[in-house]
Amino acid sequence: MLHRRVHFKSQSTLDFDSIAVSISASTMKNELDKLVHNSKVTDRRIFKLQMENFFALYRRYLLHTVKGYECDWDSIRPLGPQDVTDYMSLLPCEQGSKYLDRVAVLKLNGGMGNNMGINKPKALIELHDSQTFLDLSIQQIEYLNKRYEVAVPFLLMNSCDTNDETCKSLRKYTGYNLDISTFEQSRYPRVSVGSQLPVPKIAPSPIEEWYPPGHGDVFEALVHSGIIDRLLAQGKDYLFVSNIDNLGASVDLRLLSHVIENEIEYAMEVTDKTKADVKVGILVNQDGILRLLERNQVPEKHQEEFTSDRVFKSINTNNVWLYLPAVKRVVENRELNLDIMPNIKTINRNDESTRVIEFTTSIGSAISQFKKTEGIKVNRQRFISVKKSADLLLVRGDLYSIDHGSLKIDESKVGFSPPVVNLTNEFTDEAELFRRIPHMPSIKDLTSLSISGNVYFGKNVVLKGNIVIVASPNATLHIPPNAVLENCVVSGNCKIMDH
């Protein structure tokens, strides 16, 4: 938990706030006890444990809200040489199988593709030739196992939103010589903004009344699902964790051998910040301890400093290396105290709109809870994240190729920042994006691209340098086949000249 600075309050105000917290916590506890008592879930032990963990999270949220804490910016420092190791300084690994015998791979698969108008798990988004993000991840494991004659377990942490469809998709791998396992992270009750009480009154109940509490739940889920004990029994004491939508994240032997040989409990990969990363969390040094700092934790007057790359030059990739005995220790000793990110949203329930609060945590905020931690500076190649339709445009273009399940950037662009792409609402949905751009333009030499309005692309378009394309209001702009655009602004309502 970040060190905080308290707003000054009178004693009478603090006393009143303490009473309010006690009453709210007691009321929530009573409702959760009723929910557990009335539940008809398959595993009551796990459900009860999840409700206990949710209550602990909710109570911490109340305390933080009442005390009016804010981030102590003066204690935060950018990473120094003692905090981060450069990947290029790592020694080559000569004994791959020796280290691979000790590792398992976990993909975080809790998110849906709703930001891209895709009503399915991100794992099932297609990249090329009907290959999904999930297929590519499994290809990485197949390659490692075959090349080094090992058996690296592959795990997926699903959510209540993604579990059923993901497990159905995995059936095609039945009979393969692969160790594939799935487990579902916790599901917590959404809380009504108005009543501050759980939305569900019984369990099970409609899925919209519940939510997955973020990938910070991975630690509890690994332990309480029994996965961690099974891995340790197999001699797998290290775990490589990454997002399913990071198409550059794969097991790297230099990284693996480094964390094992140096007995690191928690290593976070960081990479250079670009203009597209203003909302991404950063690893910082606070009072001599490595901590993850998210944008919503930063005081308003320091937002510009946080988002610029003048002081804080690296971002969190969410590629994490974990020592499993240490994970088991912090969970069983109740040492985890992850930062809470409250999120208010509106859900449709019983044909009515209800405003609810969700309380989530991130895997990155756990770095301060472990004993021996480190940041590792890696090439941008290991962070190819697909969060929106503009990212899909990039990864489906000719800038990247697929190599044993991993995306590899064109050799001529290694070491350079990827293009920055901004698209207006006409391109938000995947289906609409590829209706307007049915044939991917060449973007190998693209620096930035901004498209606004009712724009359509023909075949074999080439984009170079900085490009701005703007359709006039209430008009359509066609980029014709074989057009070559370089460092230009295109605007209007007609077809430009063919090349």
C-alpha positions in Angstrom: 0.0 0.0 0.0 1.4 3.4 -0.9 2.4 5.6 2.0 -0.3 8.1 2.5 -0.8 11.6 3.9 -3.9 12.3 5.9 -6.1 15.3 5.4 -6.5 17.2 8.7 -9.8 16.8 10.4 -11.2 17.8 13.7 -11.5 15.1 16.5 -15.3 15.3 16.4 -15.3 14.7 12.6 -12.9 11.7 13.0 -15.1 10.2 15.7 -18.2 10.6 13.6 -16.4 9.0 10.6 -15.2 6.1 12.7 -18.8 5.4 13.8 -20.0 5.6 10.2 -17.3 3.1 9.1 -18.3 0.8 11.9 -22.0 0.9 11.0 -21.4 0.5 7.3 -19.0 -2.4 7.9 -21.4 -4.1 10.3 -24.3 -3.8 7.9 -22.3 -5.2 5.0 -21.1 -8.1 7.2 -24.6 -9.0 8.1 -25.7 -9.0 4.5 -22.8 -11.1 3.4 -23.5 -13.6 6.2 -27.1 -13.9 4.9 -25.8 -14.4 1.4 -23.5 -17.2 2.5 -26.3 -18.8 4.6 -28.8 -18.7 1.8 -26.4 -19.8 -0.9 -26.8 -23.0 -2.9 -23.4 -22.9 -4.6 -21.5 -26.1 -5.4 -18.5 -25.3 -3.1 -19.7 -23.4 0.0 -16.3 -23.4 1.5 -14.8 -21.5 -1.4 -17.8 -19.2 -1.6 -17.6 -18.3 2.1 -13.9 -17.6 1.8 -14.5 -15.3 -1.1 -17.1 -13.4 0.8 -14.7 -13.0 3.7 -12.0 -11.7 1.4 -14.5 -9.3 -0.2 -15.5 -8.0 3.2 -11.9 -7.3 4.1 -11.5 -5.4 0.8 -14.7 -3.4 1.4 -13.7 -2.5 5.0 -10.3 -1.3 3.8 -12.1 0.8 1.2 -14.3 2.4 3.8 -11.3 3.3 6.0 -9.4 4.8 3.1 -12.4 6.8 1.9 -13.2 8.2 5.4 -9.6 9.2 6.3 -9.3 11.1 3.0 -5.8 9.7 2.2 -3.9 11.0 -0.8 -0.6 9.9 -2.3 2.5 11.3 -0.6 4.1 12.5 -3.8 7.2 13.9 -2.1 8.3 10.4 -1.1 8.2 9.0 -4.7 11.3 8.6 -6.8 11.9 7.3 -10.3 13.7 4.0 -10.6 17.4 4.1 -9.9 20.2 1.7 -11.0 19.6 -0.3 -7.8 16.0 -0.9 -8.6 16.0 -2.1 -12.2 18.2 -4.4 -14.2 18.6 -3.9 -18.0 17.7 -7.0 -20.0 20.7 -6.4 -22.3 23.0 -6.9 -19.3 21.7 -10.4 -18.6 23.8 -13.4 -19.4 22.7 -15.8 -22.2 21.1 -19.0 -20.9 23.0 -22.1 -22.0 20.9 -24.7 -20.1 17.3 -24.0 -21.2 15.8 -27.3 -20.0 17.3 -26.9 -16.5 15.3 -23.7 -15.9 12.2 -24.6 -17.9 11.8 -27.7 -15.7 11.1 -25.2 -12.8 8.5 -22.9 -14.5 4.9 -22.8 -15.3 3.1 -20.2 -17.5 -0.1 -18.4 -16.5 -2.2 -16.1 -18.7 -4.6 -13.7 -17.1 -7.9 -14.2 -19.0 -10.5 -12.3 -17.0 -11.4 -9.6 -19.6 -14.0 -9.5 -22.4 -13.5 -7.7 -25.7 -16.3 -5.2 -25.1 -14.0 -2.2 -25.7 -13.8 -3.4 -29.3 -17.4 -4.3 -29.6 -16.5 -8.0 -29.3 -18.9 -10.0 -27.0 -16.5 -12.8 -26.1 -13.3 -13.3 -24.1 -10.2 -11.5 -25.3 -8.5 -14.9 -25.5 -10.8 -15.8 -28.4 -10.1 -12.7 -30.5 -8.7 -13.7 -33.9 -5.4 -12.3 -35.2 -4.6 -14.1 -38.5 -5.9 -17.2 -40.3 -8.5 -17.9 -37.5 -5.8 -18.1 -34.9 -6.9 -16.6 -31.6 -4.8 -15.0 -28.8 -5.4 -18.3 -26.9 -4.1 -20.4 -29.8 -0.9 -18.3 -30.1 -0.3 -18.7 -26.3 -0.6 -22.5 -26.6 1.7 -22.5 -29.6 4.4 -20.8 -27.5 4.2 -23.7 -25.0 4.2 -26.3 -27.7 7.4 -24.8 -29.1 9.2 -24.7 -25.8 8.2 -28.3 -24.9 9.3 -29.7 -28.2 12.6 -27.7 -28.6 13.8 -28.3 -25.0 12.1 -31.6 -24.3 10.3 -30.3 -21.3 6.7 -30.2 -20.1 5.9 -26.6 -19.1 2.4 -26.4 -17.6 0.0 -23.8 -19.2 -2.6 -22.2 -17.0 -5.4 -19.8 -17.5 -7.0 -17.7 -14.8 -10.5 -17.1 -16.1 -13.3 -15.0 -14.6 -17.0 -15.6 -14.3 -17.3 -13.7 -17.6 -14.8 -15.7 -19.6 -14.7 -19.2 -18.1 -17.4 -21.0 -20.0 -16.5 -19.9 -23.5 -12.7 -20.3 -22.9 -13.1 -23.9 -21.6 -15.3 -24.7 -24.6 -12.6 -23.4 -26.9 -9.9 -25.5 -25.2 -11.7 -28.8 -26.1 -10.0 -28.8 -29.5 -6.7 -29.4 -27.6 -8.0 -32.6 -26.0 -5.5 -35.4 -26.8 -2.6 -33.0 -27.3 0.5 -33.7 -25.2 0.0 -30.5 -23.2 -0.5 -29.8 -19.5 -3.4 -27.2 -19.7 -5.3 -26.2 -16.6 -7.9 -23.5 -15.9 -9.2 -22.1 -12.7 -11.7 -19.3 -12.0 -10.8 -16.3 -10.0 -13.1 -15.0 -7.3 -16.5 -13.5 -8.1 -17.5 -10.7 -5.8 -20.9 -9.1 -5.3 -21.5 -5.7 -6.9 -22.5 -3.0 -4.4 -25.4 -0.7 -4.9 -24.3 3.0 -4.9 -27.5 4.0 -3.2 -27.8 1.4 -0.4 -24.2 0.5 -0.1 -25.4 -3.2 0.1 -24.6 -6.2 -2.1 -26.8 -6.3 -5.2 -27.3 -10.2 -5.1 -29.4 -11.5 -2.3 -28.9 -15.2 -3.1 -26.2 -17.3 -4.8 -26.0 -18.3 -7.5 -27.8 -15.4 -9.1 -27.6 -13.6 -12.5 -24.0 -13.0 -13.6 -24.6 -9.2 -13.9 -24.8 -9.0 -10.1 -21.2 -10.2 -9.7 -17.8 -9.1 -11.0 -14.2 -10.4 -11.1 -12.1 -8.3 -8.7 -9.1 -7.8 -11.1 -5.9 -9.7 -11.6 -4.7 -8.9 -8.1 -6.9 -11.8 -7.1 -4.4 -14.2 -8.7 -2.6 -14.8 -5.5 -5.6 -15.9 -3.5 -7.0 -17.9 -6.4 -3.7 -19.8 -7.0 -3.6 -20.9 -3.3 -7.3 -21.6 -2.7 -7.8 -23.5 -5.9 -5.0 -25.9 -5.0 -3.1 -25.0 -8.2 -0.1 -23.8 -6.3 0.3 -27.0 -4.3 0.0 -29.1 -7.5 2.7 -27.0 -9.2 5.1 -27.2 -6.3 4.6 -31.0 -6.1 5.7 -31.1 -9.8 8.8 -29.2 -9.0 7.5 -26.0 -10.6 8.5 -23.2 -8.2 8.4 -20.2 -10.6 5.5 -18.8 -12.5 5.6 -16.4 -15.5 2.4 -14.4 -15.5 1.1 -12.1 -18.3 -2.1 -10.7 -19.9 -3.7 -12.9 -22.6 -3.9 -9.8 -24.8 -0.2 -9.0 -24.6 1.0 -10.7 -27.8 4.6 -10.1 -27.1 4.8 -11.8 -23.7 6.5 -15.2 -23.8 9.0 -17.2 -21.7 12.4 -15.7 -22.2 15.3 -17.9 -21.0 17.5 -15.0 -20.0 14.8 -13.6 -17.8 13.9 -17.0 -16.3 17.5 -18.0 -15.5 18.1 -14.5 -14.0 15.2 -14.6 -11.6 16.0 -18.2 -10.5 19.8 -17.7 -10.1 19.2 -14.5 -8.1 16.4 -16.0 -6.0 14.0 -13.1 -6.8 10.5 -13.5 -5.4 8.8 -10.9 -7.6 10.2 -9.4 -10.8 8.2 -6.9 -12.9 9.1 -6.2 -16.5 9.1 -2.5 -17.4 9.6 -0.9 -20.8 10.0 2.5 -22.3 7.0 4.9 -22.1 5.5 6.2 -25.3 2.8 8.7 -26.1 0.3 5.9 -26.1 1.0 5.0 -22.5 -0.2 8.0 -20.5 -2.7 5.9 -18.6 -0.4 3.0 -17.8 0.9 2.4 -14.3 4.6 3.0 -13.5 7.1 1.3 -11.1 8.5 3.7 -8.6 10.8 3.8 -5.6 9.0 5.0 -2.4 11.0 5.1 0.8 13.3 2.5 -0.6 10.6 0.0 -1.6 9.5 -0.8 -5.2 5.8 0.1 -5.7 3.4 0.3 -8.5 1.8 3.7 -9.0 -1.4 4.1 -11.0 -2.7 7.3 -12.5 -5.7 7.5 -10.2 -3.5 7.5 -7.2 -1.6 10.7 -8.3 -2.6 14.1 -7.0 -4.1 16.3 -9.7 -1.3 18.8 -9.6 1.2 16.0 -10.4 -0.7 14.3 -13.2 1.3 16.0 -16.0 4.6 14.8 -14.3 3.2 11.3 -14.0 2.1 11.0 -17.7 5.2 12.6 -19.3 8.4 10.6 -20.0 10.7 13.3 -18.7 11.0 11.9 -15.2 9.2 8.5 -15.2 10.5 6.9 -18.4 9.2 3.3 -17.9 5.8 1.7 -17.6 4.6 -1.6 -16.2 4.0 -4.3 -18.8 2.2 -6.6 -16.4 4.7 -9.3 -17.2 5.5 -10.7 -13.8 7.8 -13.5 -12.6 6.8 -15.1 -9.2 8.5 -17.4 -6.8 5.6 -19.7 -5.8 6.7 -20.5 -2.2 6.7 -16.8 -1.6 3.2 -16.4 -3.0 2.0 -19.2 -0.7 3.7 -17.4 2.2 2.1 -14.0 1.7 -1.4 -15.5 1.2 -1.3 -17.9 4.1 0.2 -15.3 6.4 -2.4 -12.7 5.2 0.4 -10.3 4.3 -1.2 -9.0 1.1 -2.5 -5.5 1.3 -3.2 -4.5 -2.3 -4.2 -1.0 -3.4 -7.9 -0.7 -4.1 -9.3 0.7 -7.3 -13.1 1.5 -6.9 -15.0 1.7 -10.1 -18.6 3.0 -10.5 -20.7 1.7 -13.4 -24.3 1.2 -14.5 -25.7 -2.3 -15.0 -29.1 -3.4 -16.4 -31.0 -5.5 -13.9 -34.6 -6.6 -14.0 -35.1 -4.1 -16.9 -33.8 -1.3 -14.7 -30.6 0.6 -14.6 -28.6 0.3 -11.3 -25.5 2.2 -10.4 -23.0 -0.1 -8.7 -19.5 0.0 -7.3 -16.8 -2.6 -8.0 -13.5 -2.8 -5.9 -10.6 -4.3 -7.9 -6.9 -4.9 -7.3 -3.9 -5.4 -9.6 -1.1 -8.0 -9.6 1.4 -5.1 -9.9 0.5 -3.6 -6.6 1.7 -6.7 -4.9 5.4 -6.1 -5.6 5.8 -4.2 -2.3 4.5 -7.2 -0.4 7.5 -9.5 -1.3 11.0 -9.7 0.2 13.3 -9.7 -2.8 11.9 -7.7 -5.8 13.2 -6.2 -8.9 12.3 -4.3 -12.0 13.7 -5.6 -15.3 13.9 -3.2 -18.3 12.9 -5.0 -21.4 12.5 -4.2 -25.1 9.1 -2.9 -26.2 8.8 -6.1 -28.2 7.7 -7.8 -25.0 4.7 -5.4 -24.6 2.3 -5.6 -27.6 -0.9 -5.0 -25.8 -4.3 -5.1 -27.5 -6.9 -3.1 -25.6 -8.8 -1.2 -28.4 -9.5 -1.3 -32.1 -6.5 0.8 -32.9 -4.3 -1.9 -31.4 -5.9 -4.5 -33.6 -5.1 -2.4 -36.6 -1.5 -2.4 -35.6 -1.1 -6.1 -34.8 -2.9 -7.3 -37.9 -0.8 -5.2 -40.2 2.6 -6.0 -41.8 4.6 -4.5 -38.9 4.5 -7.8 -37.1 4.9 -11.5 -38.0 4.1 -14.6 -35.9 7.0 -16.7 -34.7 6.1 -19.8 -32.7 3.0 -18.1 -31.3 4.8 -14.8 -30.4 4.5 -11.6 -32.3 7.8 -10.3 -33.7 8.3 -6.8 -35.0 9.9 -6.3 -38.4 13.7 -6.4 -38.0 14.1 -2.9 -39.4 11.9 -1.5 -36.6 13.6 -3.3 -33.6 14.4 -0.7 -30.9 11.9 1.9 -32.3 8.6 2.8 -30.7 5.5 1.4 -32.4 3.3 3.8 -34.3 0.7 5.8 -32.4 -2.8 5.3 -33.8 -5.9 7.3 -32.9 -9.3 6.4 -34.3 -12.6 8.2 -33.8 -15.8 6.4 -32.7 -16.6 5.2 -36.2 -13.8 2.6 -35.8 -14.4 1.6 -32.2 -16.0 -1.8 -33.0 -13.9 -4.5 -34.6 -16.6 -5.3 -37.1 -16.9 -1.6 -38.2 -13.1 -1.2 -38.2 -12.6 -4.0 -40.7 -15.7 -3.0 -42.8 -14.0 0.3 -43.3 -10.5 -1.1 -43.6 -11.1 -4.6 -45.1 -7.5 -4.8 -46.3 -4.7 -3.9 -43.9 -2.5 -1.0 -45.2 1.3 -1.3 -45.1 2.4 0.4 -41.9 6.1 -0.7 -41.6 7.2 2.9 -42.1 4.3 4.6 -40.2 5.1 6.9 -37.3 1.6 8.1 -36.4 -1.9 7.8 -37.8 -5.0 9.7 -37.0 -8.3 8.9 -38.7 -11.5 10.9 -38.1 -15.0 10.5 -39.6 -16.5 8.4 -42.3 -13.3 7.0 -43.9 -12.8 3.9 -46.1 -9.6 2.2 -47.3 -9.0 0.3 -50.6 -6.5 -2.4 -51.2 -2.7 -2.1 -51.0 -2.6 1.3 -49.3 0.8 2.3 -48.0 1.2 4.6 -45.0 4.5 6.3 -44.1 5.5 8.9 -41.5 2.8 11.0 -39.9 -0.6 10.7 -41.4 -3.8 12.6 -40.6 -7.1 11.6 -42.5 -10.2 13.6 -41.8 -13.5 13.2 -43.6 -15.7 16.3 -43.9 -18.8 16.4 -41.7 -21.7 14.3 -43.2 -19.4 13.2 -46.0 -17.4 10.1 -47.0 -13.7 10.0 -47.8 -12.3 7.0 -49.7 -8.6 6.2 -49.8 -8.3 4.3 -53.1 -6.4 1.1 -53.9 -2.6 1.4 -54.2 -2.5 4.9 -52.6 0.8 5.9 -51.0 0.4 8.5 -48.2 3.6 9.9 -46.6 3.7 12.7 -44.0 0.5 14.3 -45.2 -3.0 15.5 -44.2 -5.9 14.1 -46.2 -9.3 15.8 -45.8 -12.5 16.3 -47.7 -15.3 14.2 -49.1 -14.1 12.5 -52.2 -11.8 9.8 -53.5 -8.2 10.9 -53.8 -6.2 10.2 -56.9 -5.0 6.6 -57.5 -1.3 5.9 -57.6 
